[in-house]
Amino acid sequence: VQLVESGGGLVQAGGSLRLSCAASGSHFSINAMCWYRQAPGKQRELVAAITSGGSTNDADSVKGRFTISRDNAKNTVYLQMNSLKPDDTAVYYCNVRGRAAVGYFNSWGQGTQVTVSS
């Protein structure tokens, strides 16, 4: 299963961005869809996750500012990011887990840069 991310960029503090991640492939079903981020010199961290049933889990650092959602018909996950802060600057990665004809998969997107200026 391949993932294609879009929507990163440069924004001023307090601004908004929306990330998208579309999954493609043959004969697969998706369970969890997640967004991770990795800032320079730091470990990759989970930002938000959403299950196939729509249950969500957000990191404390983004609660009330970021919203994860998914469109099951389009196999796409979104991350709406509002009230952005310079500390949100990082490369954001989409992660999708599920099952395909060959077995379980755990796919990562190529990453998209989000830069928040103060």
C-alpha positions as CSV (number, residue, x, y, z in Angstrom):
1,V,0.0,0.0,0.0
2,Q,1.4,3.3,-1.1
3,L,0.8,6.6,0.7
4,V,1.0,10.1,-0.8
5,E,1.0,13.1,1.5
6,S,0.3,16.7,0.7
7,G,-0.5,20.0,2.4
8,G,2.7,21.0,4.2
9,G,4.3,24.4,4.0
10,L,5.3,27.6,5.7
11,V,2.8,29.4,7.9
12,Q,3.0,32.1,10.6
13,A,2.2,31.3,14.2
14,G,-1.5,31.2,14.8
15,G,-2.2,30.1,11.3
16,S,-3.7,26.9,9.9
17,L,-2.7,24.1,7.6
18,R,-4.4,20.9,6.4
19,L,-2.5,17.8,5.7
20,S,-3.8,15.0,3.5
21,C,-2.6,11.4,3.0
22,A,-4.1,9.1,0.4
23,A,-3.6,5.4,0.4
24,S,-3.6,3.3,-2.8
25,G,-3.1,-0.3,-3.7
26,S,-4.9,-3.5,-4.4
27,H,-7.2,-5.5,-2.2
28,F,-6.6,-3.9,1.2
29,S,-8.5,-2.8,4.2
30,I,-7.4,-0.1,6.6
31,N,-7.5,-0.2,10.4
32,A,-5.6,2.6,12.0
33,M,-4.5,5.8,10.3
34,C,-2.0,8.0,12.1
35,W,0.0,11.2,11.9
36,Y,3.5,11.3,13.4
37,R,6.0,14.2,13.4
38,Q,9.8,14.5,13.8
39,A,11.5,17.8,14.6
40,P,15.2,18.2,14.1
41,G,17.2,16.4,16.8
42,K,14.1,14.8,18.3
43,Q,12.5,11.4,18.1
44,R,9.5,10.8,16.0
45,E,6.3,11.2,18.0
46,L,2.7,10.3,17.5
47,V,0.5,13.3,16.9
48,A,-2.9,11.8,16.3
49,A,-4.6,8.5,15.4
50,I,-8.0,7.4,14.1
51,T,-9.4,3.9,14.0
52,S,-11.6,2.4,11.3
53,G,-14.6,3.1,13.6
54,G,-13.7,6.8,13.9
55,S,-12.3,6.8,17.4
56,T,-9.5,9.3,17.8
57,N,-6.5,9.8,20.0
58,D,-4.5,13.1,20.1
59,A,-1.2,14.0,21.7
60,D,-1.5,16.3,24.7
61,S,0.5,18.9,22.9
62,V,-2.0,19.3,20.1
63,K,-5.3,18.7,21.9
64,G,-7.8,21.4,21.0
65,R,-5.7,22.6,18.1
66,F,-5.4,19.6,15.7
67,T,-8.2,17.4,14.4
68,I,-7.7,14.1,12.6
69,S,-10.3,12.7,10.3
70,R,-10.7,10.2,7.6
71,D,-12.7,9.5,4.5
72,N,-13.0,5.8,4.2
73,A,-14.4,5.9,0.7
74,K,-11.2,7.7,-0.5
75,N,-8.8,5.9,1.8
76,T,-7.6,9.3,2.9
77,V,-6.7,10.7,6.3
78,Y,-6.5,14.4,7.1
79,L,-4.9,16.5,9.8
80,Q,-6.4,19.9,10.3
81,M,-3.9,22.0,12.3
82,N,-5.1,25.3,13.8
83,S,-3.4,27.8,16.1
84,L,0.0,26.6,15.0
85,K,3.0,27.3,17.1
86,P,6.7,27.4,16.2
87,D,7.1,24.2,18.3
88,D,4.9,22.4,15.7
89,T,7.6,22.8,13.2
90,A,8.6,19.3,12.0
91,V,8.3,16.8,9.2
92,Y,4.9,15.2,9.4
93,Y,4.5,11.5,8.4
94,C,1.4,9.6,7.6
95,N,1.2,6.0,8.9
96,V,-1.5,3.5,7.8
97,R,-1.9,0.0,9.1
98,G,-4.2,-2.7,7.8
99,R,-4.5,-5.9,5.9
100,A,-3.8,-6.7,2.3
101,A,-3.9,-9.8,0.2
102,V,-0.3,-10.6,1.2
103,G,-0.9,-10.0,4.9
104,Y,-0.7,-7.2,7.3
105,F,0.9,-4.0,6.3
106,N,2.4,-0.9,8.0
107,S,3.0,1.8,5.5
108,W,4.6,5.3,5.8
109,G,4.3,8.4,3.7
110,Q,7.2,10.3,2.4
111,G,6.9,13.1,4.9
112,T,5.8,16.7,4.4
113,Q,7.5,19.7,6.0
114,V,5.6,22.0,8.2
115,T,7.3,25.2,9.3
116,V,5.8,27.7,11.7
117,S,7.4,31.1,11.9
118,S,7.1,33.3,15.0
